[in-house]
Amino acid sequence: MAGSAYGPTAKHRLNMNDSSTSETRRILVLGGTGTIGRATVAALVGRGHQVVCIARPKAGSGGKLTQEKTTQLLDGAEVRFGNISDSTFLTEKVFDDQPFHAVVSCLASRTGEPKDAWAIDYQAHMDVLALAKESGVQQMVLLSAICVQKPRLVFQHAKLQFETALTESGLTYSIVRPTAYFKSLVGQVDRVKQGKSFLLFGDGKLTACKPISDADLANYLADCLRDVSLQNKILPIGGPGPAITLLEQGEYLFKLLDREPKFKSVPASLLSRIAAILDGLGKIVPPLAAKAELARIGHYYATESMLVLNPDTGLYDADATPETGSDTLFDYIQQLVDGSETADRVDYDLF
């Protein structure tokens, strides 16, 4: 692996006056219809790149996006409709004409269930990588996840297996491992506005993160195409600090609403017990075994911080977690409360 194992620890800032960012490239984007994918497409188009996206004929959560709506959401990009798991589609409809300079992937399995994880987080990426190499693509920017540094879940192992394949592919690569996204942390705003309690795991201080906005992450991904300091590296990245606990998120929300804090503690071990029960039932009803993985995912996020893990101490280190951008989770929560922003639905939500 060229360079250091991880990217710079100082805050990353894009120099908009750098002429190297203005070079037009033809970029293939995977996962462009997701919230981060859409932001990334907008960032790339805004920098003058020629962007091509792969999208399902019925994209979005529950397949609610028509082709017309998808094209509108990905304004400025060319959209190729088809199934990314269909090798014939990839060969004949994506890698069939003009070559791409780079691939940027924001693609991820929707649920993290085992079958989905191996099909999307690993195999779909492997198929694209093979065709990319064959067609002469020189670079790939991969959106991964910071949680893979402590793998216990199927989707984490699937992501890591592809990360290894990418580092060994010969392509110039950037593997970006972001901390928590804003959208994954605001599932309790509506319930608190309705007068309900804010749910905590334990005392609410079990975990912490440096949340990053879609726009800030999208700009960071786009930077990887031109900034050599971000290439051939694994790049953990968060938004502007300090690290925030679940308790602090709740306290801020109650302050914004001018309400007396009302918390309810839920033992994280409950999710482990649910997973064990579903594993047992899954021997009789196989689909329940996949649901057990969802409970394990919930337990992981309830007990593990989304920060850089110090390999020597085994502890999460907020100071060692790089930062980028200027958007803060607290500003986003305020926008949700005053109605100037609405949260996109997430497919997996602890609350």
Disulfide bonds with the S-S distance in Angstrom:
none
